[in-house]
């Protein structure tokens, strides 16, 4: 979740995108101000990184939390 005018949001996204590429994640950025329900739920916690319903970090990227979350899902071997 992000906001167009939020410098913390821009910083978090800038750091998240390379990590997501490394991990094979697809990132979808939602602007909370474009949806009243999202704004009501996440207003003061933006920026926030979610994986489904799991909150991984907010305000600043927590690379360790994201890597720990990914570590719970081992990749399947192509062999």
Buried (B, 14 or more C-beta within 10 A) or exposed (E): BBBEEBEBBBBBBEEBEEBBEEEEBEEEEBBBBEEEEBBEEBEEEBBBBBEEEEBBBBBEBBEEBBEEBBEEEEEEEEE
